[in-house]
Structures are given as C-alpha cells and as structure tokens.
Amino acid sequence: MFPQLAQFTDLSLLLLRLMVAVVLVTSGWSDVKDPEVRAKSIEMSRPFTIFLGVAEIAGGLGVTFGVLTQLAAIGLILILLGAIQKKVFVWRTGFWGEKAYGWHYDLMLILMNVVIVCTDGGKYVLWK
C-alpha cells in the first residue's frame, strides 16, 4: 500500500534495536547495580543475578551497535524465555499479570529480537 516507506526499513530496524537495548540494558544495570536486592526480588542467587545482568547489558550493547547482532539477539531471546518461564510456571503470573507485571512485554521483546535475528539488524551495523 505504501511502497515508498520501504526506504525506511533499515532505519526502522535501527530504532527497533535501540528500543530493545534500552529495555534490556536498563534491566541488566539494575541486576548489576544492586545484586542483593535484585536477587531477592527475582528469587535467584546473587552470582546468577550478576551473570544475568552482565548478559543483558552485553546483549543489549551488541544489538545497539550491531556487533554480532544475531547472536546478541538470540542470547536476549533465551534470557526472555527464562523470564517467561519463571513468571508462568513459578510465580503463576498471567499474561497481563496483576498491576501490569505479566509476561506480555517479555513476549513482545522476544518477537522484536526475532525480527532482529531474521534481518541481521539491517544495514546499520558495525560487525556481522
């Protein structure tokens, strides 16, 4: 319907990558910044919480700058699948959850990362 918009595909992918990175880098930073408190809130050990935070930051930076973009996005997908697993099977949180703490955002981020994986992040990347 609007073929002229196809010229913005790579810019759109860059913006998508930046959005994914903002969410996951800030999440990772909260894990690394205060791992004791964060570990208690997600019911994980302190070392695993630190590992998770570093992985989120590394994946987010990889997606942002387009460095091994597909691998970074796959890593983020695995982290998000773990978050959904915890929310669904351990905490018994519904799709919408209480007070908007469900797993719907995690699912959206997974699908955003699937787009990044399938497109290799577009042409605005540093290293494929």
Secondary structure, DSSP 8 states (H G I E B T S, - for coil): --GGGGGGHHHHHHHHHHHHHHHHHHHHHHHHHSHHHHHHHHT--HHHHHHHHHHHHHHHHHHHHTBSHHHHHHHHHHHHHHHHHIIIIIS---SS-GGG-SSHHHHHHHHHHHHHHHHTT-S--SB-
